[in-house]
Amino acid sequence: MNPPDLATLDAILFDLGGTVLEVRHDAVAKVLARHGAAPAAGWEAAGERAGRRAMERCLREHAPPAEVWRAFFVGMMSSTGVPLELSERAFPEVRAFHREHHLWARVLPGMDEALKALRARGYRVAAVSNSDGRAQAILADLGLGERFEFVIDSHDVGVEKPDARIFLLACERLGLAPARCAYVGDVMAFDVEGARGAGLVPVLFDPYGCYDEGPVDGAHARSPEDLLALFPGRARRSA
């Protein structure tokens, strides 16, 4: 299968957590330290890979969203070499931190610049996120509120990825056919397969090297710079 020409698309929809925003790994590490298990320096990438493997397994077993979320963080913490029992004991503190402060509260390095560049190249840019009603506020706090034409938060619309309906809501709001839109996200089962099922062009964003390959019907980017290379600018088409 030949990959699509991304330059001919009209819009790029983004996942937020894990794509535009990264986890507060320092907050997770502090929780572990309180349990006597401080991670070694440089643990973050291995933790992300382990967390995604655990999350993917739960997704494919059709686990409820709360269990998927738990699997991600327990997998991440267990990757540091601590016993599974300790990771499970620490998880409620991680969850409590998120409820009070939000764990995805840092802009992934280079992503702000990439979002600005993509808009300057003529693409419409919006976001579709499995969130808890705080997505728009977090982006505003981080100075990213104006980077997106709009944000669809699953909490507000009552449907979550990978359900095709949440992607189609975004396409309807854009006034574009799904095939005219790319979706950029970091989890194969949530983002790539969900976008594909809705008819969008899937782009796997993989800054931690969690996947060996990207989708054959889309693209695979490992950094904001890779994304910019995939989307050089909207091709001018005659009316």
C-alpha positions as CSV (number, residue, x, y, z in Angstrom):
1,M,0.0,0.0,0.0
2,N,1.4,3.4,-1.0
3,P,1.3,6.0,1.9
4,P,-0.8,9.1,1.2
5,D,0.6,12.4,0.2
6,L,0.3,14.3,3.4
7,A,1.0,17.6,1.7
8,T,-2.4,17.4,0.0
9,L,-4.4,17.2,3.2
10,D,-6.3,20.1,4.7
11,A,-6.2,19.5,8.4
12,I,-4.1,17.9,11.1
13,L,-5.9,16.7,14.3
14,F,-3.7,16.0,17.3
15,D,-3.9,13.8,20.4
16,L,-2.8,15.8,23.5
17,G,-1.3,13.5,26.3
18,G,1.8,11.7,25.0
19,T,1.8,13.7,21.8
20,V,1.6,17.4,22.4
21,L,2.0,17.1,26.2
22,E,4.3,14.8,28.1
23,V,3.9,13.2,31.5
24,R,5.3,14.8,34.6
25,H,7.8,12.0,35.1
26,D,9.3,14.0,38.0
27,A,6.0,13.7,39.8
28,V,5.8,10.0,39.3
29,A,9.4,9.6,40.5
30,K,8.7,11.5,43.7
31,V,5.8,9.2,44.4
32,L,8.1,6.2,44.0
33,A,10.7,7.9,46.2
34,R,8.2,8.2,49.0
35,H,7.9,4.5,48.8
36,G,11.7,4.0,49.0
37,A,12.2,3.3,45.3
38,A,13.6,6.3,43.5
39,P,14.1,5.6,39.8
40,A,17.6,5.9,38.2
41,A,18.4,8.8,36.0
42,G,17.2,8.4,32.4
43,W,14.3,6.0,33.3
44,E,11.7,8.0,31.5
45,A,11.9,6.5,27.9
46,A,11.9,2.9,29.2
47,G,9.0,3.8,31.5
48,E,7.0,5.1,28.6
49,R,7.6,2.1,26.5
50,A,6.7,-0.3,29.4
51,G,3.6,1.7,30.2
52,R,2.4,1.7,26.6
53,R,2.9,-2.1,26.3
54,A,0.7,-2.6,29.4
55,M,-1.9,-0.1,28.1
56,E,-2.1,-1.7,24.7
57,R,-2.7,-5.1,26.3
58,C,-5.6,-3.8,28.3
59,L,-7.1,-2.0,25.3
60,R,-7.0,-5.1,23.2
61,E,-8.6,-7.0,26.1
62,H,-11.4,-4.4,26.1
63,A,-10.7,-3.3,29.7
64,P,-12.6,-0.3,31.0
65,P,-10.8,3.2,30.7
66,A,-9.9,3.4,34.4
67,E,-8.1,0.0,34.2
68,V,-6.2,1.1,31.0
69,W,-5.1,4.3,32.7
70,R,-3.9,2.3,35.8
71,A,-2.1,-0.2,33.6
72,F,-0.1,2.6,31.9
73,F,1.2,4.0,35.2
74,V,1.8,0.7,37.0
75,G,3.7,-0.5,33.9
76,M,5.7,2.7,33.8
77,M,6.6,2.4,37.5
78,S,7.4,-1.3,37.4
79,S,9.9,-0.6,34.6
80,T,12.2,1.0,37.1
81,G,12.8,-2.4,38.7
82,V,10.5,-2.0,41.7
83,P,8.2,-4.9,42.6
84,L,4.8,-4.9,41.0
85,E,3.2,-4.8,44.4
86,L,5.0,-1.5,45.2
87,S,3.9,0.0,41.9
88,E,0.3,-0.9,42.6
89,R,0.5,0.5,46.1
90,A,2.0,3.8,44.8
91,F,-0.6,4.1,42.0
92,P,-3.4,5.8,44.1
93,E,-0.9,8.6,44.9
94,V,-0.2,9.1,41.2
95,R,-3.9,9.2,40.5
96,A,-4.4,11.7,43.3
97,F,-1.7,14.0,42.0
98,H,-3.3,13.9,38.5
99,R,-6.7,14.8,39.9
100,E,-5.2,17.8,41.8
101,H,-2.5,19.1,39.4
102,H,-2.8,17.1,36.1
103,L,0.0,14.9,35.1
104,W,0.2,15.9,31.4
105,A,1.3,19.4,32.1
106,R,4.5,19.9,30.1
107,V,4.8,20.7,26.4
108,L,6.9,18.1,24.6
109,P,10.1,19.8,23.5
110,G,9.8,21.2,20.0
111,M,6.0,20.7,19.7
112,D,5.0,24.3,20.2
113,E,7.2,25.3,17.4
114,A,5.9,22.5,15.2
115,L,2.3,23.5,15.8
116,K,3.0,27.1,14.8
117,A,4.9,26.0,11.7
118,L,2.1,23.6,10.6
119,R,-0.4,26.4,10.8
120,A,1.9,28.7,8.9
121,R,2.2,26.1,6.2
122,G,-1.6,26.3,5.6
123,Y,-2.9,23.3,7.6
124,R,-5.9,23.6,9.9
125,V,-4.9,22.3,13.3
126,A,-7.2,21.0,16.0
127,A,-7.1,18.5,18.9
128,V,-9.1,15.4,19.9
129,S,-8.3,14.1,23.3
130,N,-9.4,11.5,25.8
131,S,-9.5,13.8,28.7
132,D,-11.4,14.7,31.8
133,G,-12.8,18.1,30.9
134,R,-9.6,20.0,31.6
135,A,-7.9,19.8,28.1
136,Q,-8.7,23.3,27.0
137,A,-7.7,24.8,30.4
138,I,-4.4,22.9,30.4
139,L,-3.5,24.2,26.9
140,A,-4.4,27.7,27.9
141,D,-2.2,27.5,31.1
142,L,0.7,26.2,28.9
143,G,0.3,29.0,26.3
144,L,-1.0,26.6,23.6
145,G,-4.6,27.7,23.6
146,E,-4.2,29.6,20.3
147,R,-2.4,26.8,18.5
148,F,-5.6,24.9,18.0
149,E,-8.7,25.9,16.1
150,F,-10.7,23.9,18.6
151,V,-10.3,21.1,21.2
152,I,-12.7,18.1,21.4
153,D,-12.5,16.7,25.0
154,S,-14.0,13.2,25.4
155,H,-15.4,14.2,28.8
156,D,-17.5,16.9,27.1
157,V,-18.8,14.9,24.2
158,G,-19.4,11.6,25.9
159,V,-17.4,9.4,23.6
160,E,-13.7,8.3,23.7
161,K,-11.1,7.1,21.3
162,P,-10.8,4.7,19.6
163,D,-14.6,5.1,18.9
164,A,-14.9,6.6,15.4
165,R,-17.5,9.0,16.5
166,I,-15.1,11.3,18.3
167,F,-12.9,11.7,15.2
168,L,-16.0,12.3,13.1
169,L,-17.2,15.0,15.4
170,A,-13.9,16.8,14.7
171,C,-14.2,16.4,10.9
172,E,-17.8,17.7,11.0
173,R,-16.7,20.7,13.0
174,L,-14.0,21.3,10.4
175,G,-16.4,20.8,7.6
176,L,-14.1,18.3,6.0
177,A,-14.3,14.7,4.8
178,P,-12.2,12.4,7.1
179,A,-10.0,11.5,4.2
180,R,-8.9,15.2,4.1
181,C,-7.6,15.0,7.7
182,A,-4.6,13.4,9.4
183,Y,-4.7,12.3,13.0
184,V,-1.4,12.4,15.0
185,G,-1.3,10.3,18.2
186,D,1.1,8.1,20.2
187,V,-0.9,4.9,20.9
188,M,-1.5,2.4,18.2
189,A,-4.7,1.0,19.6
190,F,-6.2,4.3,20.6
191,D,-5.0,6.7,17.9
192,V,-3.9,4.9,14.8
193,E,-6.6,2.3,14.8
194,G,-9.3,4.7,15.9
195,A,-8.4,7.3,13.2
196,R,-8.2,4.6,10.6
197,G,-11.6,3.3,11.5
198,A,-13.1,6.8,11.1
199,G,-11.4,7.2,7.7
200,L,-8.7,9.7,8.7
201,V,-5.0,9.3,7.7
202,P,-3.2,7.9,10.8
203,V,0.2,9.3,11.9
204,L,1.9,7.5,14.7
205,F,3.9,9.9,16.9
206,D,6.5,7.9,18.7
207,P,9.0,10.1,20.6
208,Y,10.0,7.3,23.0
209,G,10.6,4.6,20.4
210,C,7.7,2.4,21.6
211,Y,6.9,0.9,18.1
212,D,9.2,-0.6,15.5
213,E,6.9,0.4,12.6
214,G,4.2,2.9,11.8
215,P,0.9,2.3,10.0
216,V,1.3,1.3,6.3
217,D,-1.6,3.5,5.4
218,G,-0.2,6.6,7.1
219,A,3.2,7.7,8.6
220,H,5.5,7.3,11.6
221,A,7.2,10.3,13.2
222,R,9.6,10.1,16.2
223,S,10.0,13.8,16.8
224,P,8.4,17.2,16.1
225,E,11.0,17.6,13.4
226,D,9.8,14.4,11.7
227,L,6.3,15.7,11.7
228,L,7.4,18.9,10.0
229,A,9.1,16.8,7.4
230,L,5.9,14.8,6.8
231,F,3.9,18.0,6.3
232,P,5.9,20.3,4.1
233,G,3.0,22.5,3.3
234,R,-0.4,22.2,1.7
235,A,-0.2,21.6,-2.0
236,R,-1.9,24.2,-4.1
237,R,-4.8,22.7,-6.0
238,S,-6.7,24.3,-8.7
239,A,-10.4,25.0,-8.1
